[in-house]
């Protein structure tokens, strides 16, 4: 890996813990205790396991996924040291009007954004106990659609395998 991740991880932990737009944005919804930052860290670390992906996608993905909720959920600005492409990817992953807007507009985004979003959605489904039954169904259907798109673009990645399990009866 040609980047040092620790400063980026420290940044997002601090951003989510101390600069969240609201107190509920600093913790995971399922227990309202677990630090929110486990989510972007999980997403970022999981893409690094995708040895079938080219290195540049994994490097861009790890940074994009670490920062993907900073604009939406915190009051901090992205570090000026991030490359313009990473900033563009982060902005492409940010939907200020929420999941409904995302589900409609994601298909107009580059395939890399849909790949990165699959990590985000699978992570959220892992602790989806807070979701209503209706939202969970909608969310799983959306994740299954993302999974099929990612598989057609990138093959049978680890995240596709996880998504398949999470959406098995959709």
C-alpha positions in Angstrom: 0.0 0.0 0.0 1.5 3.3 -1.0 -0.4 5.4 1.6 -0.2 5.7 5.3 -3.7 5.0 6.7 -3.3 6.0 10.3 -3.6 9.8 9.9 -6.8 9.3 7.8 -8.3 6.9 10.3 -7.5 9.3 13.2 -9.1 12.1 11.2 -12.4 10.3 10.6 -12.6 9.0 14.2 -12.1 12.6 15.5 -14.6 14.0 12.9 -17.3 11.6 13.8 -16.7 11.6 17.5 -16.3 15.3 18.2 -17.7 17.1 15.2 -20.9 15.3 14.3 -23.8 17.4 13.1 -25.9 15.9 15.8 -25.3 13.6 18.8 -27.0 10.6 17.1 -24.5 10.9 14.2 -21.6 10.1 16.4 -22.8 6.6 17.3 -24.3 3.6 15.4 -28.1 3.5 15.4 -28.4 -0.1 16.5 -27.2 0.5 20.0 -26.6 4.2 20.2 -23.3 3.5 21.9 -20.9 2.1 19.4 -18.7 4.8 17.8 -19.9 5.7 14.3 -16.4 5.6 13.0 -16.4 1.8 13.0 -18.6 2.0 9.9 -16.2 3.8 7.5 -13.2 1.9 8.9 -15.0 -1.4 8.3 -15.9 -0.3 4.7 -12.3 0.9 4.0 -10.6 -2.1 5.5 -12.9 -4.5 3.7 -12.1 -3.1 0.2 -8.4 -3.8 0.9 -9.2 -7.5 1.0 -10.3 -7.4 -2.6 -7.2 -8.7 -4.2 -9.1 -9.2 -7.5 -9.5 -5.4 -7.8 -6.7 -3.4 -9.3 -4.5 -1.7 -6.7 -5.5 1.8 -7.8 -9.2 1.0 -7.2 -8.4 -0.4 -3.7 -6.2 2.7 -2.8 -8.8 5.1 -4.1 -11.6 3.1 -2.4 -9.9 2.9 1.0 -9.7 6.7 1.1 -13.1 7.3 -0.3 -14.7 4.9 2.1 -12.9 6.3 5.1 -14.2 9.8 4.3 -17.6 8.9 2.7 -19.8 10.1 5.5 -17.7 13.1 6.6 -19.6 15.7 4.5 -23.0 14.3 5.3 -22.6 13.7 9.0 -20.0 16.0 10.4 -19.1 19.7 10.5 -15.6 19.3 9.3 -14.1 19.9 5.9 -12.2 17.3 4.0 -8.4 17.5 4.3 -6.8 19.6 1.6 -4.2 16.8 1.2 -6.7 14.5 -0.5 -6.4 14.1 -4.2 -9.0 15.8 -6.4 -10.3 12.4 -7.6 -10.8 11.2 -4.0 -12.7 14.4 -3.2 -14.9 13.9 -6.3 -15.6 10.3 -5.3 -16.5 11.4 -1.8 -18.9 14.1 -3.1 -20.4 11.5 -5.5 -21.1 9.3 -2.5 -22.8 12.1 -0.6 -26.6 12.4 -0.9 -27.8 15.3 1.3 -31.5 14.2 0.9 -30.8 10.7 2.1 -31.4 7.1 0.9 -34.3 7.9 -1.4 -32.2 10.4 -3.4 -29.3 7.9 -3.4 -31.4 5.0 -4.7 -32.5 7.2 -7.6 -29.3 9.0 -8.5 -26.6 6.3 -7.9 -27.2 4.8 -11.3 -25.9 8.0 -12.9 -22.7 7.8 -11.0 -19.5 6.1 -12.1 -19.2 2.4 -11.6 -16.6 2.9 -8.9 -19.1 4.8 -6.8 -21.6 2.0 -7.1 -18.8 -0.4 -6.0 -17.9 1.7 -3.0 -21.6 2.1 -2.1 -21.9 -1.7 -2.0 -19.4 -1.7 0.9 -21.5 1.0 2.7 -24.8 -0.8 2.2 -23.5 -4.3 3.3 -22.0 -2.7 6.4 -25.3 -1.1 7.3 -27.2 -4.3 6.8 -24.9 -6.1 9.2 -26.4 -3.9 12.0 -29.8 -3.2 10.5 -31.8 -4.0 13.7 -32.8 -0.4 13.9 -34.5 -0.4 10.5 -38.2 -0.8 10.2 -39.3 -3.9 8.3 -40.4 -1.8 5.3 -37.0 0.1 5.2 -35.1 -3.2 5.6 -36.9 -4.7 2.6 -36.3 -1.6 0.5 -32.6 -1.4 1.6 -32.0 -5.1 0.9 -33.6 -4.8 -2.6 -31.4 -1.8 -3.3 -28.3 -3.6 -2.0 -29.1 -6.6 -4.2 -29.4 -4.3 -7.3 -26.0 -2.8 -6.4 -24.6 -6.3 -6.0 -25.7 -7.3 -9.4 -24.2 -4.1 -10.9 -20.9 -4.6 -9.1 -20.7 -8.2 -10.1 -21.3 -7.4 -13.8 -18.6 -4.7 -13.6 -16.0 -6.4 -11.3 -16.8 -10.1 -11.0 -17.5 -12.2 -7.9 -15.7 -10.1 -5.3 -15.7 -10.8 -1.6 -18.2 -7.9 -1.1 -20.5 -9.5 -3.7 -20.4 -12.8 -1.8 -21.3 -11.0 1.5 -24.1 -9.0 -0.3 -25.5 -12.2 -1.7 -25.8 -13.7 1.8 -27.3 -10.4 3.1 -29.9 -10.3 0.3 -30.5 -14.0 -0.2 -34.3 -14.0 -0.3 -34.7 -10.7 -2.2 
